[in-house]
Amino acid sequence: MIGNDIIDIVQSRHESNWQRKGFLEKIFTADEQLLINKALHPEIIVWSLWSMKEAAYKIYNRQTKIRSYIPQKLKCSFIFQNDHYISGTVICCGNNKYYTESNISNDCIHTIAVTHPDHLKKVIEIEKKNISKDQYGIPFLTSTHSHTAQAVSVSHHGRFEKVVII
């Protein structure tokens, strides 16, 4: 399964003040707050962690059909990090583990989450065509020729949109 999230960094600066009182405590675990507070560029870490949580949540929602606001139950950790890339994991609700890759540019952060680390090598970006949603609002790529539906993840924020499949 796959999930993805994209964050327009410029728009995030206008929409959300991550430095306001209580914001970090509401969204992030103590370990995640430590990552943010120690970071050279804390804003990028805030939105990278948020993007990891969102991408993983899309898989969790697809698996369980449960829709709820649970950012503290999505626990992120980094495996590797540099200025343009983060690989990591997200543990959700105690027993669901997702593997993530985030690409960071000056304009946006794009994160892919999958249920198996080998799937990260198989992700492709597609055009937003033939996408439909089921009764839970979960997107699928539909094929009129073969009458099949394939799991797809759609994300958009500000100036950016990404549609990905495995």
N, C-alpha and C positions, 0 to 999 in steps of 0.2 A: 504494500500500500504506500501511497505517497501523499504528502502535504507540502505546500509551499507558502511563503509569505514574502511580500515585498514592501519596503518602507521607503518612501520619498523623504529623505532627510530634511530637505528644505521645508516641505509641508509640515513635517513633525515639529520643526522649530516654531511654526506659527500656531499649530493646533494644541500643543501640549507643553507644559512647563514641568519637565521631569524633576526639576530641582525644588519644586514646591514642597512644603511640609507634608509629610505622610505618604507621598507618592511612592517612593522606593519601598517603604515598609508594606504598603498595600499590595504591591505587585510581585516583589522579589523575595526569595528566601534569604536567610542570614548569609549563607555562602555566596549567593549571587550579589548581595549588597557589598560584600567584601571585595569581589572581583571589580565591581564598579568603583568603589572608593580607592582602590589601589591602581586603577588604570591611568595611563598617560592621557587618554582621550575618553573620559567617562561617558560622554554622550553617545559615542559609537558603541560602547559596551552595553549601555542601557537598551538601545534599539536593536542591537544584535541579539541580546537575551530575549527581548520581547518577540523578535522575529522567530527565534527558535521555538518559543512557547506556542506561538500562533501556528507555525507549520506543523508541529507535533500534535497540537489540539485538533487540527483538521483530520488527522488520521484517527485519533481517539474518537472523535465525533462520528466518523465513518464506521468505525468498528462497533461502537456501542449505541449509536443513535441518541446519545445523551447530549443535550445542549445546556451548558451551564458556564458561569464565569468562575474559573478555578485557577487563576494564574499561580497562586502559591502551591498548588498541587502538581505543577509542572516544574520539575527541578532540573535545571540546566547545569552542565559542566563542560568545560573545554578540554579537548584532547590536544589540539594544536591551534596556535594563534599567531598570525602576523598582521601587518597593517591592512592587508587586502583579503584575508581569508581566515575563517574559523571553522574547524571541525569539532564536533562535540556530540553529546548525548543529552537526551531529555528523558527523565523517568517521570511517568504520569501515574498518579493514584497508586503508587507503591509497586506495581508489578508490570507496567507496560514500558518498554524501553524503545526509544526511537533514536535513530542516528541522523545527524544533521551536518550540512555543509552550508556555510554562509559566505557569499562573495560580497565584498565591501568596496564601493567606489566613493568618489566625492559626492555623488548625487543620491545613491541608494544603497540599501542592503537587501540582498535577495537570499533567502534561506530555503533549502530543500530538506525535508524530513522523510525518512523511509523506515520500514520495519526491519530491514536486514541491511547490514553495511555494504554488501556486494551490489545492492540495488542502486547505490549512489552512482555507480559507473554506467548504469543503463538509462538514466533519466534523459529525456529529450524535451525540448521546448517545441510547442506546436502553436498554430494559429487558433484563434478562438472561433472555430467553426464546428457546427454539429454538436454543441454542448447543450445538454438538457439536465434538469434536476429531478431527483426523485421526490417522494412525498415528504422527506426530511430536509429537503433543500440541498442535498449532496449532489455535486456535479458528476456527470458521466459524459464520455465521448461516445456518441451513437453512430452506428454505421447503418445506412439505409440498405446497402447491398447485402450485408451478411446478417442483419438484424441482431447485432451484438452491442453490448455496452461495456466500455472499458473505464476503469477508475481514472479520473483526471483531477488535478488540483488547479484552481483558479485563484489568483490573487491580484488585487489592484489597489493602488494608493497614489494619490496625487497624479503625477505625470506618467506613472509606470503601471504596466500590467504584464503578468506572466501566466502562461498556461503550460503545465508540464504533465507528462505521463512517464510510466516506466515501460 
